[in-house]
Amino acid sequence: MTNFSSKSERLLKSGEFAELCGTTKETILHFARMGVLLPYRTERNRYRVYRPEQLYDYEFIMLLQKTGATLDDIRQLRGQMDAPSVINHIEGGIEQLRLEAQHLLNLANDFEQQVKEAKEIEAAPKATLIVREEPALTLSCVTIDRPTEDHHLAWLRNYIAFMRDKGQRHVQPAGMLLKTEGLLTGRLMPLAFVTQDAKVGESLVIPQGRAALWYFSGTLNDFHQSLKAFAVALEASGLTPKREALIFDRASYLIQQKMDEIACKVMVPVEE
């Protein structure tokens, strides 16, 4: 490890400095060519040497890149910025890092939920009515215009475009809200997308209580037939839906191998 407290000046060759920064020699040389991180000096033997404290210059460049700045931008900024400007850019970089950290945490939580749902769907009996007590569930409901061709993929594209317009680029749907009328007649009649991100859409709270569950794995065509079987099973059991149903299908890609297949859980609060 480099001794920063040494009284004698310790200069590092490009490779040594790259190792200190945790990057490659090629990156350090590229930064030098771009004029954003120049060597302390060039020796007679043409070796570029750096001072250990230039590590902080390297970290500053990394921070600015996290904010979306290019190397050309950074070269111009470093030639023009006064101390207050430097501080402002650092503060902006810190906030960007926090946002990225939060996004990564949200992404990890989302994947964790998808894996949990995939395991639940895999383990559950298919096309079998299950009635049990379910905990309260809080979601957000996002209603957008459906395409005239009534195609789910086109509707999903509309949702993604809508989210991007709202600055919510990474918010993926957890499933859909279904009309009870459609459920009782064995038809898929979506009302809106649902997401677990509370920052978008309208709040949707499903209170704790009895719910009918229906698990399915297969083709989309077979799913419509399965919904009819679900409607028949509800009627035979004397159960009446209390509110709209939910379909959770975002774990499909973890389970199914073909594009026209779906793996999902349908849930609807019920009463006798």
C-alpha positions as CSV (number, residue, x, y, z in Angstrom):
1,M,0.0,0.0,0.0
2,T,1.2,3.5,-0.8
3,N,2.4,5.4,2.3
4,F,0.7,8.8,2.1
5,S,2.5,10.1,5.2
6,S,6.0,9.6,3.8
7,K,8.1,12.9,3.8
8,S,9.8,12.0,0.6
9,E,7.7,12.4,-2.5
10,R,6.5,9.1,-3.8
11,L,5.6,9.2,-7.5
12,L,3.7,6.4,-9.2
13,K,4.0,5.1,-12.8
14,S,0.8,4.8,-14.8
15,G,0.3,1.2,-13.9
16,E,0.9,1.8,-10.2
17,F,-1.4,4.7,-10.2
18,A,-4.1,2.7,-12.1
19,E,-3.8,0.0,-9.4
20,L,-4.2,2.6,-6.7
21,C,-7.4,3.8,-8.4
22,G,-8.8,0.4,-8.9
23,T,-8.8,0.7,-12.7
24,T,-6.7,-0.2,-15.7
25,K,-3.6,1.5,-17.1
26,E,-5.4,1.9,-20.4
27,T,-8.1,4.0,-18.6
28,I,-5.5,6.2,-17.0
29,L,-3.7,6.7,-20.3
30,H,-7.0,7.5,-22.0
31,F,-7.9,10.1,-19.4
32,A,-4.5,11.7,-20.0
33,R,-5.1,11.8,-23.8
34,M,-8.5,13.4,-23.2
35,G,-7.0,16.0,-20.9
36,V,-9.1,15.2,-17.8
37,L,-6.4,13.6,-15.7
38,L,-2.9,14.7,-16.7
39,P,0.2,13.1,-15.1
40,Y,2.1,15.1,-12.5
41,R,5.0,15.1,-15.0
42,T,6.6,13.1,-17.7
43,E,10.1,11.8,-16.9
44,R,13.1,11.9,-19.3
45,N,12.5,8.2,-20.1
46,R,8.9,9.3,-21.2
47,Y,7.3,7.6,-18.3
48,R,4.2,9.4,-17.0
49,V,4.2,9.7,-13.2
50,Y,1.4,10.6,-10.9
51,R,1.2,11.8,-7.3
52,P,-0.9,9.5,-5.0
53,E,-3.2,12.3,-4.1
54,Q,-4.3,12.5,-7.7
55,L,-6.5,9.6,-6.7
56,Y,-9.0,12.2,-5.6
57,D,-9.0,13.7,-9.1
58,Y,-9.8,10.2,-10.5
59,E,-12.7,9.8,-8.0
60,F,-14.0,13.2,-9.0
61,I,-14.0,12.2,-12.7
62,M,-15.9,9.1,-11.8
63,L,-18.4,11.1,-9.8
64,L,-19.0,13.5,-12.7
65,Q,-19.5,10.6,-15.1
66,K,-22.2,9.2,-12.8
67,T,-24.1,12.5,-13.4
68,G,-24.0,11.8,-17.1
69,A,-21.0,14.1,-17.9
70,T,-18.8,13.0,-20.8
71,L,-15.0,13.3,-20.7
72,D,-15.3,16.4,-23.1
73,D,-17.7,17.9,-20.6
74,I,-15.4,17.2,-17.7
75,R,-12.3,18.7,-19.5
76,Q,-14.2,21.9,-20.1
77,L,-15.6,22.0,-16.6
78,R,-12.2,21.5,-15.0
79,G,-10.8,24.3,-17.0
80,Q,-13.6,26.7,-16.1
81,M,-15.0,25.9,-12.7
82,D,-14.3,28.0,-9.6
83,A,-14.6,26.5,-6.1
84,P,-18.3,27.1,-5.6
85,S,-19.0,25.5,-9.0
86,V,-16.9,22.5,-8.1
87,I,-18.8,22.1,-4.8
88,N,-22.2,22.4,-6.7
89,H,-21.2,19.7,-9.1
90,I,-20.0,17.4,-6.3
91,E,-23.3,17.9,-4.5
92,G,-25.2,17.0,-7.7
93,G,-23.0,13.9,-8.1
94,I,-23.7,12.8,-4.5
95,E,-27.5,13.2,-5.1
96,Q,-27.2,11.2,-8.3
97,L,-25.4,8.4,-6.5
98,R,-28.1,8.3,-3.9
99,L,-30.7,8.1,-6.6
100,E,-28.8,5.2,-8.3
101,A,-28.4,3.4,-5.0
102,Q,-32.2,3.7,-4.4
103,H,-32.9,2.4,-7.9
104,L,-30.6,-0.6,-7.3
105,L,-32.3,-1.3,-4.0
106,N,-35.8,-1.1,-5.6
107,L,-34.6,-3.3,-8.4
108,A,-33.3,-5.9,-5.9
109,N,-36.6,-5.8,-4.0
110,D,-38.6,-6.2,-7.2
111,F,-36.6,-9.2,-8.3
112,E,-36.9,-10.7,-4.9
113,Q,-40.7,-10.3,-5.2
114,Q,-40.7,-11.9,-8.6
115,V,-38.7,-14.9,-7.4
116,K,-41.1,-15.2,-4.5
117,E,-44.1,-15.2,-6.8
118,A,-42.5,-17.6,-9.2
119,K,-41.9,-20.1,-6.4
120,E,-45.5,-19.7,-5.2
121,I,-46.9,-20.3,-8.7
122,E,-44.6,-23.3,-9.3
123,A,-45.6,-24.9,-6.0
124,A,-49.4,-24.2,-6.1
125,P,-51.9,-26.7,-7.6
126,K,-53.0,-25.4,-11.0
127,A,-56.7,-24.7,-12.0
128,T,-57.8,-25.4,-8.5
129,L,-59.9,-23.1,-6.4
130,I,-58.1,-22.1,-3.2
131,V,-59.8,-20.0,-0.6
132,R,-57.8,-18.6,2.3
133,E,-57.2,-15.5,4.5
134,E,-54.9,-13.1,2.7
135,P,-53.0,-10.2,4.3
136,A,-53.7,-6.6,3.4
137,L,-52.1,-5.5,0.1
138,T,-51.1,-2.0,-1.0
139,L,-50.5,-1.3,-4.7
140,S,-50.7,1.6,-7.1
141,C,-53.2,1.5,-10.0
142,V,-52.2,3.1,-13.3
143,T,-55.0,3.6,-15.8
144,I,-54.1,4.4,-19.5
145,D,-55.8,4.2,-22.8
146,R,-56.0,0.8,-24.3
147,P,-55.2,0.3,-28.0
148,T,-58.1,-0.3,-30.3
149,E,-56.8,-3.7,-31.3
150,D,-57.2,-4.7,-27.6
151,H,-53.8,-6.4,-27.7
152,H,-52.0,-6.9,-24.4
153,L,-48.5,-6.3,-25.8
154,A,-49.6,-3.0,-27.4
155,W,-51.2,-2.0,-24.1
156,L,-48.0,-2.8,-22.2
157,R,-46.1,-0.6,-24.6
158,N,-48.5,2.2,-23.9
159,Y,-47.9,1.7,-20.2
160,I,-44.1,1.8,-20.6
161,A,-44.3,5.0,-22.8
162,F,-46.6,6.5,-20.2
163,M,-44.2,5.8,-17.3
164,R,-41.3,7.2,-19.3
165,D,-43.2,10.4,-19.9
166,K,-43.8,10.6,-16.1
167,G,-40.1,10.2,-15.5
168,Q,-40.6,6.7,-14.0
169,R,-38.6,4.8,-16.6
170,H,-37.9,1.7,-14.5
171,V,-41.4,1.1,-13.0
172,Q,-42.6,-2.2,-14.3
173,P,-46.1,-3.5,-13.8
174,A,-46.7,-6.2,-11.1
175,G,-49.9,-7.3,-12.8
176,M,-53.4,-6.0,-13.8
177,L,-56.7,-5.1,-12.2
178,L,-59.6,-7.1,-13.7
179,K,-63.2,-6.3,-14.0
180,T,-65.3,-8.5,-11.8
181,E,-67.9,-8.8,-14.6
182,G,-65.3,-10.3,-16.8
183,L,-64.2,-12.7,-14.1
184,L,-67.7,-14.0,-13.5
185,T,-68.2,-14.7,-17.2
186,G,-64.8,-16.2,-17.7
187,R,-63.3,-13.3,-19.7
188,L,-60.1,-11.3,-19.3
189,M,-61.3,-7.7,-18.9
190,P,-58.4,-5.6,-17.7
191,L,-59.0,-2.2,-16.1
192,A,-55.5,-1.0,-15.4
193,F,-52.0,-2.0,-14.6
194,V,-50.9,-2.3,-11.0
195,T,-47.4,-1.6,-9.6
196,Q,-45.9,-1.8,-6.1
197,D,-44.3,1.7,-6.6
198,A,-46.4,4.1,-4.4
199,K,-45.1,7.1,-6.3
200,V,-47.1,6.5,-9.4
201,G,-50.8,6.1,-10.1
202,E,-53.7,6.0,-7.6
203,S,-53.4,4.1,-4.3
204,L,-55.1,0.7,-4.3
205,V,-55.6,-1.0,-0.9
206,I,-56.9,-4.5,-0.7
207,P,-57.9,-5.1,3.0
208,Q,-57.1,-8.3,4.9
209,G,-59.7,-10.9,4.4
210,R,-60.9,-14.0,2.5
211,A,-59.8,-14.3,-1.1
212,A,-60.2,-16.8,-3.9
213,L,-57.0,-17.8,-5.6
214,W,-56.5,-19.4,-9.0
215,Y,-53.0,-20.5,-10.3
216,F,-52.4,-21.1,-13.9
217,S,-49.5,-22.0,-16.2
218,G,-49.8,-22.5,-19.9
219,T,-50.7,-20.7,-23.1
220,L,-52.7,-17.5,-23.3
221,N,-55.5,-19.3,-25.2
222,D,-55.7,-21.9,-22.5
223,F,-55.7,-19.2,-19.8
224,H,-59.0,-17.8,-21.1
225,Q,-60.5,-21.3,-20.8
226,S,-59.1,-21.5,-17.3
227,L,-60.8,-18.3,-16.3
228,K,-64.1,-19.8,-17.3
229,A,-63.3,-22.8,-15.0
230,F,-62.5,-20.3,-12.2
231,A,-65.9,-18.6,-12.7
232,V,-67.6,-22.0,-12.5
233,A,-65.7,-23.0,-9.4
234,L,-66.6,-19.7,-7.6
235,E,-70.3,-20.2,-8.3
236,A,-70.2,-23.8,-7.2
237,S,-68.6,-22.8,-3.9
238,G,-71.2,-20.1,-3.3
239,L,-68.6,-17.3,-3.3
240,T,-69.2,-13.8,-4.6
241,P,-66.4,-11.4,-5.5
242,K,-66.4,-8.3,-3.2
243,R,-64.3,-6.2,-5.6
244,E,-62.2,-6.3,-8.7
245,A,-59.8,-9.1,-9.2
246,L,-56.0,-9.0,-9.5
247,I,-53.8,-11.0,-11.8
248,F,-50.1,-11.2,-11.0
249,D,-48.1,-12.4,-14.0
250,R,-44.7,-10.7,-13.9
251,A,-43.0,-13.9,-12.9
252,S,-44.0,-15.5,-16.2
253,Y,-40.6,-15.0,-17.8
254,L,-38.9,-16.8,-14.9
255,I,-41.0,-19.9,-15.4
256,Q,-42.3,-20.1,-19.0
257,Q,-40.0,-20.8,-22.0
258,K,-42.3,-19.6,-24.8
259,M,-43.6,-16.1,-25.7
260,D,-47.2,-17.2,-25.9
261,E,-47.3,-18.8,-22.4
262,I,-48.2,-17.2,-19.1
263,A,-47.7,-18.2,-15.4
264,C,-49.8,-16.3,-13.0
265,K,-51.9,-16.0,-9.9
266,V,-55.5,-14.6,-10.0
267,M,-56.8,-13.2,-6.7
268,V,-60.2,-11.8,-5.8
269,P,-61.6,-10.9,-2.4
270,V,-64.8,-12.9,-1.8
271,E,-67.7,-13.4,0.5
272,E,-70.3,-16.1,0.9
